Amino acid sequence: MVSGECGPPERRAPLNRERVLNAAVALADQAGIDALRMRNLAPELGVVPMALYKHVANKEELLDGMV
């Protein structure tokens, strides 16, 4: 490989409800439940906030799934 070249792009695991909920629990454990927002959660998963709404309808559903 020539210096400065990047390898193939790293593939991330597909986003699904389980990944969203696990990341939400981890974020709440790390930063507290008050920090749990779609805008804060999305970067943890490498997506834009709107992508989360395909898997959870809203914050209330996110919190229900975490429980």
ZITALIN-V658951 format. One line per field, one symbol per residue. ss: DSSP state (H for helix, E for strand, L for the rest). psi: psi as a letter, one per 40 degrees, with the letter a starting at -180 (. if undefined). Layout:
ss = ???
psi = ???
This chain:
ss = LLLLLLLLLLLLLLLLHHHHHHHHHHHHHHHLHHHLLHHHHHHHHLLLHHHHLLLLLLHHHHHHHHL
psi = hiheiiaiihhiiihiddddddddddddddeiddehidddddddefiiddddeddhdadddddddd.
